[in-house]
Amino acid sequence: MSKVLFNEKANKDLIEIVSGLMTWKVYNFDREQAIKYKDSIVAAARKLETKKRHTKCSYERHLLYGSYVYKYNRNKMTTWYIIYNIDEINHYILIEKIMSNHQTDR
């Protein structure tokens, strides 16, 4: 069983990522491409359970959602910030929010 859990907001973020990619005016992803893109973000988040060190959030916007951040560089233009908390008692990682570098500064 995975020790990485996604809360309701993070799951909504993933759905919005797929939808956004499929309606993006610059490059429209088809459904299959958008789902593969989303799956790569999920795979990156799932790897958090194997990390020994976790990076604390420094952006104020990120701190609204969690204490830790993982930066997933999907390509040269886009970094995905996976914001999470750690349940030290039960040893779970709870993904709280997923946002791109295009959203962080807003």
C-alpha positions as CSV (number, residue, x, y, z in Angstrom):
1,M,0.0,0.0,0.0
2,S,1.3,3.4,-1.0
3,K,2.2,5.8,1.8
4,V,1.4,8.8,-0.4
5,L,-2.2,10.0,-0.3
6,F,-3.9,12.8,-2.3
7,N,-6.5,14.9,-0.6
8,E,-9.7,16.1,-2.3
9,K,-8.1,19.4,-3.4
10,A,-5.1,17.7,-5.0
11,N,-7.3,15.2,-6.8
12,K,-9.3,18.2,-8.1
13,D,-6.1,19.9,-9.2
14,L,-5.2,16.8,-11.2
15,I,-8.6,16.8,-13.0
16,E,-8.2,20.5,-13.7
17,I,-4.7,19.8,-15.2
18,V,-6.1,17.3,-17.6
19,S,-9.0,19.6,-18.6
20,G,-6.6,22.6,-18.9
21,L,-4.3,20.7,-21.2
22,M,-7.1,19.6,-23.4
23,T,-8.4,23.1,-23.9
24,W,-5.1,25.0,-23.9
25,K,-5.0,27.4,-26.9
26,V,-1.2,27.1,-27.4
27,Y,-1.2,23.3,-27.8
28,N,-4.2,21.2,-27.4
29,F,-3.4,17.8,-25.9
30,D,-5.8,15.0,-26.8
31,R,-7.3,13.1,-23.9
32,E,-4.7,10.3,-23.9
33,Q,-1.8,12.8,-23.9
34,A,-3.3,14.9,-21.1
35,I,-3.9,11.8,-19.0
36,K,-0.3,10.6,-19.6
37,Y,1.0,14.1,-18.6
38,K,-1.1,14.0,-15.4
39,D,0.1,10.4,-14.7
40,S,3.7,11.7,-14.8
41,I,2.9,14.2,-12.1
42,V,1.3,11.5,-10.0
43,A,4.3,9.2,-10.5
44,A,6.6,12.0,-9.3
45,A,4.4,12.5,-6.2
46,R,4.4,8.8,-5.4
47,K,8.2,8.8,-5.3
48,L,8.1,11.1,-2.2
49,E,7.7,8.1,0.1
50,T,11.3,7.0,-0.9
51,K,12.9,10.4,-0.2
52,K,15.0,10.7,2.9
53,R,15.0,14.6,2.9
54,H,12.1,16.9,2.3
55,T,12.3,20.5,1.3
56,K,10.3,23.0,3.3
57,C,8.1,25.5,1.5
58,S,9.4,29.0,1.1
59,Y,6.8,30.7,-1.1
60,E,4.0,32.2,0.9
61,R,1.4,30.8,-1.5
62,H,2.7,27.3,-1.0
63,L,2.6,27.7,2.8
64,L,-1.1,28.2,2.5
65,Y,-1.4,24.5,1.6
66,G,1.4,22.6,3.3
67,S,4.8,22.5,4.9
68,Y,6.8,20.8,2.2
69,V,7.3,21.1,-1.5
70,Y,8.6,18.9,-4.3
71,K,9.6,20.5,-7.6
72,Y,8.9,18.3,-10.6
73,N,10.4,19.8,-13.8
74,R,8.1,18.5,-16.5
75,N,9.9,20.4,-19.2
76,K,12.0,23.6,-19.8
77,M,9.0,25.9,-19.3
78,T,7.0,24.2,-16.6
79,T,7.7,23.2,-13.0
80,W,5.0,21.5,-11.0
81,Y,5.0,22.2,-7.3
82,I,3.7,19.3,-5.3
83,I,2.8,20.7,-1.9
84,Y,2.4,18.2,1.0
85,N,2.5,17.5,4.7
86,I,3.9,14.5,6.5
87,D,2.0,12.6,9.1
88,E,4.9,11.6,11.4
89,I,2.7,9.3,13.5
90,N,1.3,7.1,10.7
91,H,4.2,7.8,8.3
92,Y,2.0,9.0,5.5
93,I,2.6,11.8,3.0
94,L,-0.5,13.8,2.2
95,I,-0.5,15.7,-1.1
96,E,-2.4,18.9,-0.4
97,K,-2.0,20.9,-3.6
98,I,-0.5,20.7,-7.0
99,M,0.3,23.9,-8.9
100,S,2.6,25.0,-11.7
101,N,5.2,27.8,-11.7
102,H,2.7,29.7,-13.8
103,Q,0.3,29.8,-10.8
104,T,2.8,30.3,-7.9
105,D,3.4,34.0,-8.5
106,R,-0.3,34.9,-8.7
